[in-house]
Amino acid sequence: MGPTHIIINHNHLKHNLQVIKKAIKKVRILAIVKANAYGHGSIEVSRTLEQEGVDFFGVAYVDEGIALRAAEIKSPVLVLLTQLPETFKKHLDYDFGITISYFDQLKQLEHVCKKEKKKANIHFKVDTGMNRTGFYYKAIYPALDYAISSKWINVEGIY
């Protein structure tokens, strides 16, 4: 073992999740496990949290989600970063939630859903002031109306 290392106590991880669940009661919990769970081991952490009843997992890239599925993680997975239309088929194949950050992306996703005959679960990303990515808060309404009216899109959340 090198000079820098980390030891994860999964009993503490379980305890922390239970404390959070008790405090927030009816709110669903998304465990962020992107970037190898920030160096803590995404597979190991996800297995522990799934056994403890976490609602779903957040990853940055579709390949991180595929790794969870390969490790037999069954819980829902949300891919957080804005994805290119070329990745939408993989999202649908693995039943991942998709982050939507702009209107054209939503239309492109609907087109892929129709072609694949699969419904997509989406979360809208709203720019809350950092001006990096996501819908301007007033621009979300037409996209939300469009998504709700589509038989191919299921709006799961907005963040």
C-alpha positions as CSV (number, residue, x, y, z in Angstrom):
1,M,0.0,0.0,0.0
2,G,1.4,3.4,-0.9
3,P,1.7,6.4,1.4
4,T,-1.8,7.6,0.6
5,H,-4.8,5.3,0.9
6,I,-8.3,5.2,2.0
7,I,-10.3,2.6,3.9
8,I,-14.0,2.6,3.5
9,N,-16.0,1.2,6.4
10,H,-19.2,-0.1,4.8
11,N,-20.9,-0.3,8.2
12,H,-20.4,3.4,8.5
13,L,-21.7,3.9,5.0
14,K,-24.8,1.9,5.9
15,H,-25.3,3.8,9.1
16,N,-24.9,7.2,7.3
17,L,-27.5,6.2,4.7
18,Q,-30.0,5.1,7.4
19,V,-29.5,8.5,9.3
20,I,-30.2,10.4,6.0
21,K,-33.3,8.2,5.2
22,K,-34.7,8.8,8.7
23,A,-34.1,12.5,8.5
24,I,-35.7,13.1,5.0
25,K,-38.4,10.4,5.2
26,K,-40.3,10.4,1.9
27,V,-37.6,11.9,-0.4
28,R,-35.9,9.5,-2.8
29,I,-32.2,9.2,-2.5
30,L,-29.8,9.4,-5.5
31,A,-26.3,8.1,-4.5
32,I,-23.6,9.8,-6.7
33,V,-21.1,7.1,-7.7
34,K,-19.5,8.8,-10.6
35,A,-15.7,8.8,-10.9
36,N,-15.4,5.4,-9.2
37,A,-17.5,6.8,-6.3
38,Y,-14.9,9.6,-6.0
39,G,-12.2,7.0,-5.6
40,H,-14.1,4.9,-3.1
41,G,-15.0,2.0,-5.5
42,S,-18.2,2.5,-7.4
43,I,-19.1,-1.2,-7.6
44,E,-18.5,-1.9,-3.9
45,V,-20.2,1.3,-2.7
46,S,-23.2,0.7,-5.0
47,R,-23.6,-2.9,-3.9
48,T,-23.7,-1.8,-0.2
49,L,-26.1,1.1,-0.9
50,E,-28.4,-0.9,-3.0
51,Q,-28.7,-3.6,-0.3
52,E,-29.6,-0.7,2.1
53,G,-32.3,0.6,-0.1
54,V,-30.9,3.6,-1.9
55,D,-33.4,4.6,-4.7
56,F,-31.0,5.2,-7.6
57,F,-27.5,6.0,-8.6
58,G,-25.9,8.9,-10.4
59,V,-23.0,8.5,-12.8
60,A,-21.3,10.9,-15.2
61,Y,-21.0,8.8,-18.3
62,V,-23.0,5.9,-19.8
63,D,-20.0,3.6,-19.5
64,E,-20.0,4.0,-15.8
65,G,-23.6,2.9,-15.7
66,I,-22.8,-0.1,-17.9
67,A,-20.1,-1.1,-15.4
68,L,-22.8,-1.0,-12.7
69,R,-25.1,-3.2,-14.7
70,A,-22.2,-5.6,-15.5
71,A,-21.8,-5.9,-11.7
72,E,-25.5,-6.8,-11.4
73,I,-26.6,-3.5,-9.9
74,K,-30.3,-3.4,-10.6
75,S,-31.4,0.0,-9.2
76,P,-32.2,2.8,-11.6
77,V,-29.2,4.8,-12.9
78,L,-29.2,8.4,-13.9
79,V,-26.5,9.6,-16.3
80,L,-25.8,13.2,-15.1
81,L,-23.8,14.8,-17.9
82,T,-25.4,16.1,-21.0
83,Q,-25.2,13.2,-23.5
84,L,-24.8,13.2,-27.2
85,P,-27.6,11.7,-29.3
86,E,-25.1,8.9,-30.4
87,T,-25.4,7.5,-26.8
88,F,-29.2,7.5,-26.5
89,K,-29.5,3.9,-27.8
90,K,-27.2,2.7,-25.0
91,H,-29.2,4.6,-22.5
92,L,-32.4,2.9,-23.7
93,D,-30.8,-0.5,-23.9
94,Y,-29.6,-0.3,-20.3
95,D,-32.7,1.6,-19.0
96,F,-30.7,4.6,-17.8
97,G,-32.2,7.9,-16.9
98,I,-31.0,10.6,-19.3
99,T,-30.2,14.2,-18.4
100,I,-31.7,16.7,-20.9
101,S,-30.0,20.1,-21.0
102,Y,-31.4,21.6,-24.2
103,F,-34.5,21.4,-26.4
104,D,-33.0,20.0,-29.5
105,Q,-31.5,17.1,-27.4
106,L,-35.0,16.3,-26.2
107,K,-36.3,16.1,-29.8
108,Q,-33.4,14.0,-30.9
109,L,-34.0,11.6,-27.9
110,E,-37.7,11.3,-28.9
111,H,-36.6,10.4,-32.4
112,V,-34.4,7.6,-31.1
113,C,-37.1,6.4,-28.8
114,K,-39.6,6.1,-31.7
115,K,-37.0,4.2,-33.8
116,E,-36.2,1.8,-31.0
117,K,-39.8,1.6,-29.7
118,K,-38.6,2.3,-26.2
119,K,-39.7,5.0,-23.7
120,A,-37.0,7.1,-22.1
121,N,-36.8,8.3,-18.5
122,I,-35.4,11.8,-18.3
123,H,-34.4,14.5,-15.8
124,F,-34.2,18.1,-16.9
125,K,-31.1,20.0,-15.9
126,V,-31.7,23.7,-15.2
127,D,-28.9,26.3,-15.1
128,T,-29.3,27.9,-11.7
129,G,-26.8,30.6,-12.4
130,M,-23.4,29.1,-13.1
131,N,-24.1,29.5,-16.9
132,R,-22.4,26.2,-17.7
133,T,-25.1,23.9,-19.0
134,G,-28.8,23.3,-18.6
135,F,-32.0,25.1,-19.5
136,Y,-32.4,28.8,-18.6
137,Y,-35.2,28.6,-16.0
138,K,-37.7,30.4,-18.2
139,A,-36.9,28.1,-21.2
140,I,-37.7,24.9,-19.3
141,Y,-41.5,25.3,-19.7
142,P,-41.8,24.6,-23.5
143,A,-39.5,21.6,-23.2
144,L,-41.4,20.3,-20.2
145,D,-44.7,20.7,-22.1
146,Y,-43.2,18.9,-25.1
147,A,-41.9,16.0,-23.0
148,I,-45.1,15.6,-21.0
149,S,-47.1,15.4,-24.3
150,S,-44.8,12.7,-25.8
151,K,-45.7,9.1,-25.4
152,W,-42.0,8.3,-25.7
153,I,-40.7,10.4,-22.8
154,N,-41.3,10.0,-19.0
155,V,-40.2,13.0,-17.0
156,E,-38.8,11.7,-13.7
157,G,-37.2,14.8,-12.4
158,I,-35.7,18.3,-12.7
159,Y,-32.5,19.3,-11.1
